[in-house]
Amino acid sequence: YAQISHSAASLPLDGIHDAFCACQVLSENLTSLVDSFDLFPEDARASEYLEFANTYLIPLLGEYTRCCASDEIWRPQTRKLLMMTRQELPREDLHKHKRKMRRTRPEVRLVALCAVHQCFQVVAEPFLVRLPECLPFLAELMEDPSSEVRQRTKKTILFLEELSGEKMDEYLT
């Protein structure tokens, strides 16, 4: 966390667009940033992880997403975040060369959902191209065991309905 905190704290969010206009650099940084959402140390308290994510990860992701106005870059980033909202994720077992499932923590699912919401909020209408891909994940999150995740999902859906001008009910059943 310390390395990301230091890097993030030194970047003024308003000036990030001017400082990092080269899309290749943005794309590489964005990939690393999204990968860091799933780095929740086992010994970390949930409140620390959520504070760190809300202070650094989510705002930075939103600004990087705004600066990279390219669906080619948005697509894999959004997909990774959406996969983090799943309760179980595939993982390669290096010793047995088999795929196993690992459980995701509710805090990681919540932060990934908040990050997707942030992308829609910061980029707004141009990011609606990612909405069809998000709908099945939002439908799953409506039934998440965590009440906090379910509540945040409802807020995200309401925001997306307002942004798109369409009701999402028929797509979420």
Contacts in CASP RR format, 6 or more apart in sequence:
PFRMAT RR
TARGET T0000
AUTHOR 0000-0000-0000
METHOD contacts of the structure
MODEL  1
YAQISHSAASLPLDGIHDAFCACQVLSENLTSLVDSFDLFPEDARASEYL
EFANTYLIPLLGEYTRCCASDEIWRPQTRKLLMMTRQELPREDLHKHKRK
MRRTRPEVRLVALCAVHQCFQVVAEPFLVRLPECLPFLAELMEDPSSEVR
QRTKKTILFLEELSGEKMDEYLT
1 52 0 8 1.000
4 33 0 8 1.000
4 36 0 8 1.000
4 56 0 8 1.000
4 57 0 8 1.000
5 52 0 8 1.000
5 56 0 8 1.000
8 55 0 8 1.000
8 56 0 8 1.000
8 57 0 8 1.000
8 59 0 8 1.000
8 60 0 8 1.000
9 56 0 8 1.000
11 19 0 8 1.000
11 60 0 8 1.000
13 59 0 8 1.000
13 60 0 8 1.000
13 63 0 8 1.000
16 60 0 8 1.000
16 63 0 8 1.000
16 64 0 8 1.000
16 67 0 8 1.000
17 63 0 8 1.000
17 66 0 8 1.000
17 67 0 8 1.000
20 26 0 8 1.000
20 29 0 8 1.000
20 64 0 8 1.000
20 67 0 8 1.000
21 67 0 8 1.000
23 68 0 8 1.000
23 70 0 8 1.000
23 73 0 8 1.000
26 64 0 8 1.000
26 67 0 8 1.000
26 68 0 8 1.000
26 73 0 8 1.000
27 68 0 8 1.000
27 73 0 8 1.000
29 64 0 8 1.000
30 61 0 8 1.000
30 64 0 8 1.000
30 65 0 8 1.000
30 68 0 8 1.000
30 73 0 8 1.000
30 77 0 8 1.000
31 76 0 8 1.000
31 77 0 8 1.000
33 57 0 8 1.000
33 60 0 8 1.000
33 61 0 8 1.000
33 64 0 8 1.000
34 61 0 8 1.000
34 77 0 8 1.000
34 80 0 8 1.000
34 81 0 8 1.000
34 115 0 8 1.000
35 80 0 8 1.000
36 57 0 8 1.000
37 53 0 8 1.000
37 57 0 8 1.000
37 81 0 8 1.000
37 84 0 8 1.000
37 108 0 8 1.000
37 111 0 8 1.000
37 112 0 8 1.000
37 115 0 8 1.000
38 84 0 8 1.000
38 104 0 8 1.000
38 108 0 8 1.000
40 49 0 8 1.000
40 105 0 8 1.000
40 107 0 8 1.000
40 108 0 8 1.000
46 105 0 8 1.000
46 107 0 8 1.000
49 107 0 8 1.000
49 108 0 8 1.000
49 111 0 8 1.000
50 107 0 8 1.000
50 110 0 8 1.000
50 111 0 8 1.000
53 111 0 8 1.000
53 114 0 8 1.000
53 115 0 8 1.000
54 111 0 8 1.000
54 114 0 8 1.000
57 111 0 8 1.000
57 115 0 8 1.000
58 111 0 8 1.000
58 114 0 8 1.000
58 115 0 8 1.000
58 118 0 8 1.000
59 118 0 8 1.000
61 77 0 8 1.000
61 115 0 8 1.000
61 118 0 8 1.000
61 119 0 8 1.000
62 115 0 8 1.000
62 118 0 8 1.000
62 119 0 8 1.000
62 122 0 8 1.000
62 123 0 8 1.000
63 122 0 8 1.000
65 74 0 8 1.000
65 77 0 8 1.000
65 118 0 8 1.000
65 119 0 8 1.000
65 122 0 8 1.000
65 123 0 8 1.000
65 127 0 8 1.000
66 122 0 8 1.000
66 123 0 8 1.000
68 74 0 8 1.000
69 123 0 8 1.000
69 126 0 8 1.000
71 129 0 8 1.000
71 130 0 8 1.000
74 119 0 8 1.000
74 127 0 8 1.000
74 129 0 8 1.000
74 130 0 8 1.000
75 130 0 8 1.000
75 133 0 8 1.000
77 119 0 8 1.000
78 116 0 8 1.000
78 119 0 8 1.000
78 130 0 8 1.000
78 133 0 8 1.000
78 134 0 8 1.000
79 133 0 8 1.000
81 112 0 8 1.000
81 115 0 8 1.000
81 116 0 8 1.000
81 119 0 8 1.000
82 112 0 8 1.000
82 116 0 8 1.000
82 133 0 8 1.000
82 134 0 8 1.000
82 137 0 8 1.000
83 89 0 8 1.000
84 104 0 8 1.000
84 108 0 8 1.000
84 109 0 8 1.000
84 111 0 8 1.000
84 112 0 8 1.000
85 104 0 8 1.000
85 109 0 8 1.000
85 112 0 8 1.000
85 113 0 8 1.000
85 116 0 8 1.000
85 137 0 8 1.000
85 140 0 8 1.000
85 141 0 8 1.000
86 104 0 8 1.000
86 109 0 8 1.000
86 137 0 8 1.000
86 140 0 8 1.000
87 103 0 8 1.000
87 104 0 8 1.000
87 109 0 8 1.000
87 144 0 8 1.000
87 145 0 8 1.000
88 101 0 8 1.000
88 102 0 8 1.000
88 103 0 8 1.000
88 104 0 8 1.000
89 101 0 8 1.000
89 102 0 8 1.000
89 104 0 8 1.000
90 99 0 8 1.000
90 100 0 8 1.000
90 101 0 8 1.000
90 102 0 8 1.000
91 99 0 8 1.000
91 100 0 8 1.000
91 101 0 8 1.000
91 102 0 8 1.000
92 98 0 8 1.000
92 99 0 8 1.000
92 100 0 8 1.000
93 99 0 8 1.000
93 100 0 8 1.000
106 144 0 8 1.000
106 145 0 8 1.000
106 146 0 8 1.000
106 148 0 8 1.000
106 149 0 8 1.000
109 141 0 8 1.000
109 144 0 8 1.000
109 146 0 8 1.000
109 149 0 8 1.000
110 146 0 8 1.000
110 148 0 8 1.000
110 149 0 8 1.000
110 152 0 8 1.000
113 141 0 8 1.000
113 149 0 8 1.000
113 152 0 8 1.000
113 153 0 8 1.000
113 156 0 8 1.000
114 152 0 8 1.000
116 134 0 8 1.000
116 156 0 8 1.000
117 152 0 8 1.000
117 155 0 8 1.000
117 156 0 8 1.000
117 159 0 8 1.000
119 127 0 8 1.000
119 130 0 8 1.000
120 127 0 8 1.000
120 128 0 8 1.000
120 130 0 8 1.000
120 131 0 8 1.000
120 156 0 8 1.000
120 159 0 8 1.000
120 160 0 8 1.000
120 163 0 8 1.000
121 159 0 8 1.000
124 163 0 8 1.000
125 163 0 8 1.000
128 163 0 8 1.000
128 164 0 8 1.000
131 160 0 8 1.000
131 164 0 8 1.000
134 160 0 8 1.000
135 168 0 8 1.000
135 171 0 8 1.000
135 172 0 8 1.000
138 153 0 8 1.000
138 156 0 8 1.000
138 157 0 8 1.000
138 160 0 8 1.000
138 168 0 8 1.000
138 172 0 8 1.000
139 171 0 8 1.000
139 172 0 8 1.000
139 173 0 8 1.000
141 149 0 8 1.000
141 150 0 8 1.000
141 153 0 8 1.000
142 150 0 8 1.000
142 153 0 8 1.000
142 154 0 8 1.000
142 157 0 8 1.000
142 172 0 8 1.000
143 150 0 8 1.000
144 150 0 8 1.000
144 153 0 8 1.000
157 168 0 8 1.000
157 172 0 8 1.000
160 168 0 8 1.000
161 167 0 8 1.000
161 168 0 8 1.000
END
